[in-house]
């Protein structure tokens, strides 16, 4: 069942990446016009690029801390998927000739600028703190697996919330399509990680 989930997730990733190549797909809602610097499109691209970078870092940390092939495979899939999507988001900002950083707090494009505390490096909801990232790097074996799965579950929940915000508020059709794919793929991985935690006698964090 878990293997099927991983395969389905990988297939969804391929479809999302392939679908993001073209701006014009019949029936898609949205525009092909470049957005403004203060738009939801630009805000999502900037914030999700940062959010994804931490997921990539977390995944490479755990791959060096466990020999469990299931966790290592999941971590590799997440790292590759989110690194590729991060490249798309930053590439679109270049294409739109928009800055990759903003003076506004993260999540401002969602009307949640006050929700991004930045406490100990956790710039957006779902992100791990610097202390949590450091702790992950000190664990090994089952402890590392469980902590990674818990951190990544939280991370995905925050990512899904942001992607849903883009689906509602973004206007560029290729970005809306990518955001929809993120929601579907990450919700599938959240369910998979819950199963993996249960196998290890653990559960997602409250």
HELIX and SHEET records of a PDB file:
HELIX    1   1 UNK A    2  UNK A   19  1                                  18    
HELIX    2   2 UNK A   40  UNK A   63  1                                  24    
HELIX    3   3 UNK A   69  UNK A   95  1                                  27    
HELIX    4   4 UNK A  108  UNK A  110  5                                   3    
HELIX    5   5 UNK A  113  UNK A  115  5                                   3    
HELIX    6   6 UNK A  130  UNK A  136  1                                   7    
HELIX    7   7 UNK A  141  UNK A  169  1                                  29    
HELIX    8   8 UNK A  173  UNK A  199  1                                  27    
END                                                                             
